[in-house]
Amino acid sequence: MKEKLLEIKNLHVKVGEKEILKGINIEINRGEVHTLFGPNGSGKTTLLSAIMGFDGYEITEGRIIFLGRDITDLPPYERARLGIGISFQKPPPVNGVKLRQLIEICAKDDGRLIYEYARELNLLEHLEREVNVGFSGGEVKRSELLQLLVQSPHMVLLDEPESGVDLENIALIGRAINLLLGRKVEPKNGRPMKEVLKEKRKSALIITHTGHILDYVDSDYGHVLLDGRIVCRGNPREILYTIKEHGYNECYKCFQRV
């Protein structure tokens, strides 16, 4: 029997005076990867921010249930403690804080795997640099994933992990996501990780515009978000093909016919 991890029930969210999300319903089970498609301004980042409980995102109706507990009114740090992690699309630089210091704060296992994970993500030389200061797009994304790897949450929210990343880095980021999710990862250059994640496979909700990340990370379900509503659900690769061939209007027409 599948273990239900995250339930979003009839979620309505306002930012300022504007209603952004208009009744979102999503269920994610343990070990499942869900992909969220949608044009700019459709509410994708708002959904992830509401799940994390960030300020400025007012839930006016609906509930968020995580591991059977209503977390709708919990602050972000409590949600993080329960096992929800997030990778931002454009995380800011943090002057005065070294990446190693931040990673040590996030580490769930007393830091035993920090250097192993940093080596896996080609970030060993970045550990003594200030967080994201002077980092390339790919380095920023890998830094975010390194933080999640040592945090080891049950559920990860990934906001466009391939955004601003070249093709070589996308492959590395895809590998890191699979490692994070507890999915099979082939040894790198013949050198396996000293320790693999021993917990149950983790779940993810991934926002993507281009769909490139699906070439490296298998997704179980896809959702299309338009104007604050889920208008389509199904096989993520089929959805991506439809969007590429016909645009989002075809998804909305399909929704109107239901």
LUMDOPA-135148 format. One record per residue: x, y, z of N, C-alpha, C in turn; residue in three letters. Coordinates in steps of 0.05 Angstrom, whole numbers, padded with zeros to 5 digits, always signed. Layout:
XYZXYZXYZala
...
This chain:
+00017-00024+00000+00000+00000+00000+00018+00025+00000met
+00011+00045-00017+00027+00069-00019+00023+00086+00006lys
+00046+00098+00014+00046+00116+00037+00042+00145+00027glu
+00021+00157+00036+00015+00185+00027+00034+00204+00042lys
+00048+00221+00027+00067+00239+00039+00056+00267+00041leu
+00047+00278+00018+00038+00305+00017+00010+00306+00004leu
-00008+00321+00017-00035+00325+00007-00040+00355+00006glu
-00047+00365-00017-00055+00393-00020-00085+00393-00027ile
-00101+00405-00010-00130+00403-00013-00142+00431-00017lys
-00153+00435-00041-00168+00459-00048-00154+00484-00040asn
-00128+00486-00047-00111+00508-00038-00115+00533-00054leu
-00122+00555-00039-00125+00582-00051-00104+00599-00037his
-00089+00614-00053-00067+00631-00043-00068+00658-00055val
-00065+00679-00038-00063+00706-00047-00035+00717-00043lys
-00026+00734-00062-00001+00749-00058-00009+00778-00060val
-00008+00793-00038-00019+00819-00037-00049+00818-00039gly
-00060+00832-00058-00089+00831-00061-00098+00813-00084glu
-00079+00800-00096-00085+00783-00120-00086+00753-00113lys
-00107+00740-00121-00109+00711-00117-00093+00697-00139glu
-00073+00681-00131-00055+00668-00150-00063+00639-00154ile
-00067+00624-00132-00076+00596-00134-00106+00595-00127leu
-00120+00579-00144-00150+00579-00143-00161+00551-00140lys
-00152+00537-00120-00164+00511-00114-00146+00488-00124gly
-00122+00486-00114-00103+00465-00122-00107+00440-00106ile
-00108+00417-00120-00110+00391-00107-00088+00373-00118asn
-00069+00364-00101-00048+00346-00109-00042+00327-00087ile
-00037+00302-00093-00028+00282-00074-00002+00270-00084glu
+00017+00268-00066+00043+00256-00073+00050+00235-00053ile
+00054+00211-00062+00061+00188-00045+00091+00186-00041asn
+00099+00170-00021+00127+00166-00015+00141+00154-00040arg
+00163+00167-00048+00179+00157-00070+00171+00166-00097gly
+00149+00182-00099+00140+00191-00125+00153+00218-00132glu
+00157+00221-00159+00167+00247-00169+00145+00258-00187val
+00137+00283-00181+00116+00296-00196+00129+00321-00209his
+00121+00326-00234+00131+00349-00249+00109+00369-00254thr
+00116+00394-00250+00096+00416-00253+00104+00433-00277leu
+00086+00434-00297+00090+00451-00320+00072+00475-00319phe
+00079+00496-00334+00062+00520-00335+00078+00544-00344gly
+00064+00563-00358+00078+00587-00367+00085+00605-00344pro
+00101+00626-00350+00108+00646-00329+00082+00658-00319asn
+00081+00662-00292+00058+00676-00280+00035+00658-00275gly
+00038+00631-00279+00015+00613-00275+00012+00605-00245ser
+00032+00610-00229+00030+00603-00200+00047+00581-00191gly
+00066+00571-00207+00083+00548-00199+00100+00554-00175lys
+00115+00576-00176+00132+00583-00153+00116+00590-00129thr
+00093+00602-00133+00075+00608-00111+00066+00582-00096thr
+00061+00561-00112+00054+00536-00099+00076+00525-00082leu
+00101+00525-00092+00123+00515-00076+00127+00532-00051leu
+00124+00558-00054+00128+00577-00032+00107+00573-00011ser
+00082+00567-00019+00060+00562+00000+00065+00536+00015ala
+00075+00516+00001+00081+00490+00014+00102+00494+00036ile
+00122+00512+00031+00143+00517+00050+00134+00537+00072met
+00112+00551+00067+00102+00570+00087+00116+00597+00088gly
+00127+00605+00065+00141+00631+00064+00122+00655+00068phe
+00133+00676+00080+00118+00701+00084+00109+00712+00057asp
+00086+00726+00057+00077+00739+00033+00058+00722+00016gly
+00054+00696+00024+00037+00678+00010+00014+00670+00029tyr
-00008+00684+00026-00031+00681+00045-00050+00659+00036glu
-00052+00638+00052-00071+00617+00046-00099+00625+00056ile
-00117+00629+00037-00144+00638+00044-00164+00616+00046thr
-00157+00593+00035-00175+00569+00036-00158+00545+00030glu
-00166+00522+00041-00153+00497+00036-00133+00489+00057gly
-00122+00465+00054-00103+00455+00074-00079+00442+00060arg
-00057+00441+00075-00033+00426+00067-00027+00405+00088ile
-00027+00380+00080-00022+00358+00099+00004+00344+00092ile
+00022+00341+00111+00047+00328+00107+00051+00306+00127phe
+00056+00282+00118+00059+00258+00136+00036+00257+00156leu
+00011+00263+00145-00013+00261+00162-00018+00284+00180gly
+00000+00304+00180-00003+00327+00198-00010+00352+00182arg
-00029+00367+00193-00037+00392+00180-00015+00413+00186asp
-00001+00422+00164+00021+00441+00168+00014+00468+00156ile
-00012+00472+00150-00020+00497+00137-00011+00522+00151thr
-00010+00522+00178-00004+00545+00193+00024+00544+00206asp
+00040+00524+00199+00066+00521+00211+00086+00540+00198leu
+00106+00551+00213+00127+00568+00201+00146+00550+00184pro
+00161+00562+00166+00179+00547+00148+00199+00529+00163pro
+00210+00538+00186+00230+00522+00199+00218+00496+00211tyr
+00193+00497+00219+00179+00473+00228+00175+00453+00205glu
+00168+00463+00182+00164+00446+00159+00190+00433+00150arg
+00212+00449+00152+00238+00438+00146+00246+00416+00165ala
+00239+00420+00191+00245+00399+00211+00229+00374+00206arg
+00205+00377+00195+00189+00353+00189+00199+00338+00165leu
+00215+00351+00148+00227+00337+00126+00220+00348+00098gly
+00215+00374+00096+00210+00387+00069+00234+00405+00063ile
+00246+00401+00040+00268+00418+00031+00262+00431+00004gly
+00275+00453-00001+00270+00468-00026+00296+00477-00039ile
+00296+00476-00065+00318+00488-00081+00306+00511-00097ser
+00316+00535-00093+00305+00559-00105+00314+00562-00134phe
+00297+00576-00150+00305+00581-00178+00328+00601-00179gln
+00327+00622-00163+00348+00642-00163+00355+00649-00134lys
+00370+00631-00121+00378+00637-00093+00398+00660-00092pro
+00396+00677-00072+00414+00701-00070+00441+00694-00060pro
+00461+00710-00066+00488+00706-00054+00486+00713-00024pro
+00503+00700-00008+00504+00705+00021+00532+00714+00028val
+00536+00739+00030+00563+00750+00037+00570+00744+00066asn
+00595+00736+00070+00604+00732+00097+00600+00704+00108gly
+00585+00687+00093+00580+00659+00102+00592+00640+00082val
+00610+00623+00091+00622+00604+00073+00603+00581+00068lys
+00605+00569+00044+00588+00547+00037+00591+00524+00058leu
+00615+00519+00066+00620+00497+00086+00604+00503+00112arg
+00604+00528+00121+00590+00535+00145+00560+00530+00143gln
+00549+00537+00120+00520+00533+00115+00514+00503+00114leu
+00531+00488+00100+00527+00459+00098+00528+00446+00125ile
+00546+00454+00142+00548+00442+00168+00523+00447+00185glu
+00510+00471+00181+00485+00476+00195+00463+00458+00185ile
+00463+00453+00158+00442+00436+00146+00445+00407+00152cys
+00470+00399+00157+00477+00370+00158+00460+00355+00179ala
+00450+00332+00170+00433+00315+00187+00449+00293+00200lys
+00473+00288+00190+00488+00264+00200+00515+00273+00211asp
+00516+00296+00224+00541+00307+00236+00562+00312+00215asp
+00554+00315+00190+00573+00323+00170+00590+00302+00158gly
+00584+00277+00164+00601+00255+00154+00604+00254+00124arg
+00583+00262+00110+00583+00259+00081+00587+00286+00066leu
+00593+00307+00080+00595+00333+00067+00616+00333+00045ile
+00640+00323+00051+00661+00323+00031+00657+00303+00009tyr
+00644+00281+00016+00637+00261-00005+00617+00273-00025glu
+00596+00286-00015+00576+00298-00032+00588+00321-00048tyr
+00605+00337-00035+00617+00360-00048+00635+00350-00071ala
+00650+00328-00067+00666+00317-00088+00648+00307-00111arg
+00626+00294-00104+00607+00284-00124+00596+00307-00142glu
+00593+00330-00130+00581+00353-00144+00602+00373-00154leu
+00628+00365-00153+00650+00382-00162+00649+00409-00147asn
+00645+00408-00121+00643+00433-00105+00664+00434-00082leu
+00683+00416-00083+00703+00416-00061+00717+00443-00058leu
+00724+00455-00081+00738+00481-00081+00720+00504-00073glu
+00694+00499-00073+00675+00521-00067+00668+00522-00037his
+00676+00501-00022+00667+00500+00006+00677+00524+00023leu
+00700+00534+00016+00711+00557+00031+00705+00584+00018glu
+00687+00584-00002+00678+00609-00014+00651+00617-00002arg
+00645+00643-00004+00620+00653+00006+00597+00642-00011glu
+00575+00636+00002+00552+00622-00011+00542+00638-00036val
+00545+00625-00059+00535+00635-00085+00549+00661-00094asn
+00568+00671-00080+00582+00695-00088+00601+00689-00111val
+00596+00700-00135+00612+00694-00158+00608+00667-00170gly
+00588+00652-00161+00582+00625-00172+00569+00628-00200phe
+00575+00609-00217+00561+00608-00243+00533+00597-00238ser
+00516+00597-00259+00489+00586-00256+00490+00557-00248gly
+00507+00541-00260+00509+00513-00253+00519+00508-00225gly
+00538+00525-00217+00550+00522-00190+00529+00529-00168glu
+00512+00549-00174+00491+00556-00155+00471+00533-00152val
+00463+00520-00174+00445+00498-00173+00457+00474-00158lys
+00483+00469-00163+00496+00447-00149+00499+00453-00119arg
+00503+00478-00113+00505+00486-00085+00479+00481-00070ser
+00456+00488-00083+00430+00483-00072+00426+00453-00067glu
+00434+00436-00086+00430+00407-00084+00448+00396-00062leu
+00472+00407-00059+00490+00398-00038+00477+00403-00010leu
+00464+00426-00007+00450+00432+00018+00428+00412+00023gln
+00413+00405+00002+00391+00385+00005+00402+00358+00011leu
+00424+00350-00001+00435+00324+00003+00443+00320+00033leu
+00455+00340+00045+00463+00337+00073+00439+00340+00092val
+00418+00354+00082+00394+00357+00098+00377+00332+00098gln
+00377+00318+00075+00364+00293+00071+00334+00294+00079ser
+00318+00311+00066+00290+00313+00072+00274+00290+00060pro
+00250+00287+00070+00232+00266+00058+00221+00276+00031his
+00217+00302+00029+00204+00314+00005+00220+00338-00004met
+00226+00339-00030+00241+00361-00041+00225+00376-00062val
+00227+00402-00060+00214+00420-00079+00235+00434-00096leu
+00236+00428-00122+00257+00438-00139+00245+00458-00160leu
+00254+00483-00158+00243+00503-00175+00262+00508-00199asp
+00255+00496-00221+00271+00498-00246+00300+00491-00242glu
+00307+00466-00235+00335+00459-00230+00353+00462-00254pro
+00342+00462-00278+00358+00465-00302+00361+00493-00312glu
+00348+00513-00299+00347+00540-00308+00375+00553-00306ser
+00385+00564-00328+00410+00578-00329+00434+00559-00328gly
+00430+00534-00335+00451+00513-00332+00458+00502-00360val
+00484+00499-00365+00493+00488-00390+00488+00457-00390asp
+00491+00445-00414+00484+00417-00417+00501+00399-00400leu
+00527+00405-00396+00544+00388-00380+00535+00389-00351glu
+00527+00412-00341+00518+00415-00314+00491+00402-00309asn
+00473+00402-00330+00447+00389-00327+00451+00360-00321ile
+00469+00347-00335+00474+00318-00330+00483+00314-00301ala
+00501+00331-00291+00511+00329-00264+00488+00334-00244leu
+00471+00354-00250+00449+00361-00232+00429+00338-00232ile
+00423+00326-00255+00405+00303-00256+00416+00280-00239gly
+00442+00275-00240+00454+00254-00224+00451+00260-00194arg
+00455+00286-00187+00453+00294-00159+00424+00291-00149ala
+00404+00298-00166+00376+00295-00158+00369+00265-00154ile
+00379+00248-00171+00374+00219-00168+00387+00209-00142asn
+00410+00218-00136+00424+00211-00111+00407+00221-00087leu
+00398+00245-00089+00382+00257-00068+00356+00241-00063leu
+00344+00232-00085+00318+00218-00083+00321+00189-00076leu
+00346+00179-00073+00351+00151-00066+00347+00133-00090gly
+00349+00144-00114+00346+00128-00139+00374+00119-00148arg
+00374+00099-00165+00399+00086-00173+00417+00106-00187lys
+00442+00107-00178+00462+00125-00190+00486+00108-00197val
+00495+00108-00222+00518+00093-00230+00543+00105-00218glu
+00563+00088-00212+00588+00099-00201+00601+00120-00220pro
+00611+00141-00208+00623+00162-00224+00653+00156-00228lys
+00660+00153-00254+00688+00147-00261+00697+00121-00247asn
+00678+00102-00244+00685+00077-00231+00688+00078-00201gly
+00682+00102-00189+00684+00105-00160+00657+00108-00147arg
+00647+00087-00134+00620+00089-00122+00621+00107-00097pro
+00598+00117-00089+00596+00132-00064+00603+00113-00041met
+00616+00124-00020+00622+00108+00003+00598+00098+00017lys
+00577+00115+00016+00552+00108+00030+00529+00118+00014glu
+00509+00101+00009+00485+00109-00005+00464+00116+00016val
+00444+00132+00006+00422+00139+00025+00407+00114+00032leu
+00405+00109+00058+00393+00084+00067+00363+00086+00074lys
+00353+00111+00074+00325+00115+00080+00308+00107+00056glu
+00281+00107+00060+00263+00102+00038+00267+00123+00016lys
+00260+00115-00009+00262+00134-00031+00246+00159-00024arg
+00257+00181-00032+00244+00207-00026+00226+00216-00049lys
+00210+00236-00043+00191+00246-00062+00200+00274-00072ser
+00189+00282-00095+00197+00308-00105+00174+00321-00121ala
+00173+00347-00120+00156+00363-00138+00174+00382-00153leu
+00176+00378-00179+00196+00392-00195+00182+00411-00215ile
+00189+00437-00214+00180+00456-00234+00200+00455-00258ile
+00189+00454-00282+00207+00456-00305+00193+00471-00328thr
+00208+00488-00341+00198+00502-00365+00206+00487-00390his
+00231+00479-00391+00241+00466-00416+00237+00436-00417thr
+00234+00423-00394+00232+00394-00393+00258+00379-00396gly
+00281+00394-00398+00307+00381-00401+00313+00362-00378his
+00304+00369-00354+00311+00353-00331+00299+00325-00333ile
+00278+00322-00349+00265+00295-00352+00283+00276-00368leu
+00303+00286-00381+00323+00269-00395+00341+00255-00375asp
+00341+00264-00350+00360+00253-00330+00345+00243-00305tyr
+00321+00253-00300+00306+00245-00276+00279+00234-00285val
+00272+00210-00278+00247+00198-00285+00225+00210-00267asp
+00203+00219-00280+00181+00231-00266+00157+00212-00269ser
+00142+00209-00247+00119+00190-00247+00093+00204-00258asp
+00090+00229-00250+00065+00243-00257+00071+00272-00265tyr
+00055+00282-00284+00057+00310-00292+00031+00325-00287gly
+00034+00351-00282+00011+00369-00277+00016+00395-00293his
-00004+00406-00304-00002+00432-00318-00018+00452-00302val
-00004+00474-00295-00017+00495-00280-00020+00520-00298leu
-00045+00528-00301-00052+00552-00317-00071+00569-00301leu
-00064+00595-00299-00081+00614-00286-00089+00605-00258asp
-00070+00592-00244-00075+00585-00216-00091+00559-00212gly
-00096+00544-00234-00111+00519-00233-00096+00497-00246arg
-00099+00473-00235-00088+00449-00249-00108+00442-00271ile
-00099+00443-00296-00117+00439-00319-00112+00412-00332val
-00090+00399-00325-00084+00373-00338-00066+00357-00320cys
-00070+00331-00320-00053+00312-00305-00048+00288-00323arg
-00025+00275-00320-00020+00252-00336+00010+00245-00337gly
+00017+00230-00359+00045+00223-00363+00061+00248-00370asn
+00082+00253-00354+00097+00278-00358+00109+00281-00386pro
+00119+00259-00397+00131+00261-00424+00110+00267-00445arg
+00087+00255-00443+00065+00261-00462+00056+00290-00459glu
+00054+00299-00435+00047+00327-00430+00068+00346-00443ile
+00093+00340-00438+00114+00357-00449+00113+00357-00480leu
+00108+00334-00492+00106+00332-00521+00084+00350-00531tyr
+00061+00349-00518+00037+00365-00526+00044+00395-00524thr
+00057+00403-00502+00064+00431-00498+00083+00440-00520ile
+00103+00423-00527+00122+00431-00547+00109+00433-00575lys
+00090+00415-00580+00077+00414-00607+00055+00435-00610glu
+00040+00439-00588+00015+00456-00590+00013+00479-00571his
+00032+00481-00552+00031+00502-00533+00011+00496-00510gly
+00010+00514-00491-00007+00509-00467-00037+00512-00474tyr
-00043+00525-00496-00072+00528-00503-00085+00501-00506asn
-00070+00482-00517-00082+00455-00521-00089+00443-00494glu
-00073+00447-00473-00079+00437-00446-00104+00450-00436cys
-00107+00476-00441-00131+00490-00431-00156+00481-00445tyr
-00154+00476-00472-00177+00465-00487-00186+00438-00476lys
-00165+00422-00470-00172+00395-00459-00186+00398-00432cys
-00178+00417-00416-00191+00422-00390-00220+00431-00394phe
-00224+00448-00414-00251+00458-00418-00270+00436-00428gln
-00259+00416-00441-00276+00394-00452-00285+00375-00430arg
-00270+00374-00408-00276+00355-00386-00301+00364-00371val
